[in-house]
Amino acid sequence: MSITFELEIKDGRVVRPVLSGEIPANSCHIFELIIPEGVTEIADDAFYSVRGLRFSKVTLPKSLLRIGHRAFKNSLERIRGMKFPPKLEFIGDEAFSCEDGDSFAKTITLPNNVHTIGSRAFFNWMKLTTVKLGKSVADIGEGAFGLCTSLDSVTGNLADGNMVVCGDRLIAVYGAMDSFTVPDGIEEIGDYAFSSCRIDRDFYGDKKYGPEKVTLNDRIRRIGKHALRGLRITELTIPDSVEEIGANPIYHSPVKTLYGKFTYQGRAIIVGNRLCAHVRIADSYEIPEGVEILDEDSFNNCRNQEVMAFPSSLRIIGRACFGFAQWIKELRFNDGLETIGEEAFMWCSALTAVTIPASVKEMGNDTFGMCEGIAKIVFEGDVPPACQGNIIRPDRFKGAVKVPAGSVGAYREAFPALAQPAPAYPNGRILENK
């Protein structure tokens, strides 16, 4: 079916595209987009709100002043360039963020009127090599160039050597280097700050050129989410000055030992009741009592752990917390656990059976996505947990879901895809637990 679209424009503001038909699930339609002259603003979520709509080329009008938050998020398909109009002043959070890394543009040149670039504005532009900032840029959000792993050059306002700095916050470090010492004037390492250090990708895997050693100064107050992501560092010392740490700052870094403030047995970072990060390879993965929250990605890619047990204090398991932890064969959830996040155990291919306690009230989509080895999921609660989507992919799940007597109907309503007939389960895979 041929699909076309028109732009809904109100008072010089692009609100959204109006499609002539519905784009089928798991597919996309690719267009070239020309926004007409006279438009001064592209609204928040304008194109992000339409599933499956993609643009290989975008032409912006000379009259444009503002690009809203998430305006083109995940809406670009192998785009090779974009010319920003001279009057443009504002680029919102995640305005051009590409979760799939499908932007092929190599250069961004921003006009001198731009004063604000939002958080993760150009996130995951993997082919981006050069950024030319305008003279008026006063505010750059964290992760603005996060995961731009080909970045070699940033020039203009707020660029400093191989860094982008906004006030006392380190926004980005890029290029190839063996070591890096955070300057004394920096008090915050922003989200994804080091994630743009060069990575070469080829058939044989990633080759990293980020620093093998990072030294933090004794004035740093905050280390952001995924701040040291993907570097070659094998150890990290956290200064006593640090007051706040985001979700897994050492994500995808081969850290073996942690020292300093908030570290636990040299293998984990625990701030208050939150476990923020754990090294990937350790003699023990025991989580101490008192931990209530496991941050997103905190155990991602952990190794050599067949049975994962949780303390009685645990309430929340964050998004993708145990993603790719392919050695976990058994889960022993605690009674008192309330929330299991989206993709929390995705790609844990060794998992064979899971029991969900009655205390769990919420589960994220794809909690056990791609866990093809699971033969049985047992729910102990009479009321199914709330879930936006499926806890496991029906096409990859060969086993059954067992629920308390009298609750089969409620679970089939909560998880309709699992209630559909399957070759081995003509009445669906949600069955009474006997």
Salt bridges, closest charged atoms under 4 A:
GLU8 OE2 - LYS10 NZ 3.39
GLU8 OE1 - ARG16 NE 2.91
GLU22 OE2 - ARG51 NH2 3.73
GLU41 OE2 - ARG13 NE 3.45
GLU41 OE2 - ARG66 NH1 3.42
ASP44 OD1 - ARG66 NH1 3.49
ASP45 OD1 - ARG70 NE 2.59
GLU77 OE1 - ARG54 NE 3.96
ASP93 OD2 - HIS69 ND1 3.99
GLU94 OE2 - LYS73 NZ 2.94
GLU94 OE1 - ARG120 NH2 3.51
GLU99 OE2 - LYS73 NZ 3.63
GLU142 OE2 - ARG169 NH1 3.40
GLU142 OE1 - ARG222 NH2 3.07
ASP152 OD2 - ARG198 NH2 2.59
ASP168 OD2 - ARG221 NH2 3.45
ASP178 OD1 - ARG232 NH2 3.36
GLU187 OE2 - ARG219 NH2 2.74
GLU187 OE1 - ARG221 NE 2.81
GLU188 OE1 - ARG169 NH2 3.28
GLU188 OE2 - ARG221 NH2 3.46
GLU188 OE1 - ARG222 NH1 3.24
ASP191 OD1 - ARG222 NH2 3.02
ASP200 OD1 - ARG198 NH1 3.18
ASP206 OD1 - ARG201 NE 3.84
GLU212 OE2 - ARG232 NH1 3.93
GLU244 OE2 - ARG222 NE 3.64
GLU292 OE1 - ARG315 NE 2.96
ASP295 OD2 - ARG274 NH2 2.48
GLU296 OE1 - LYS225 NZ 3.17
ASP297 OD2 - HIS226 NE2 3.01
GLU306 OE2 - LYS329 NZ 3.92
GLU330 OE2 - ARG332 NE 3.13
GLU338 OE1 - ARG315 NH1 3.83
GLU342 OE1 - ARG319 NE 3.93
GLU343 OE1 - ARG319 NH2 3.47
ASP366 OD2 - ARG393 NH2 2.96
GLU372 OE2 - ARG396 NH1 2.47
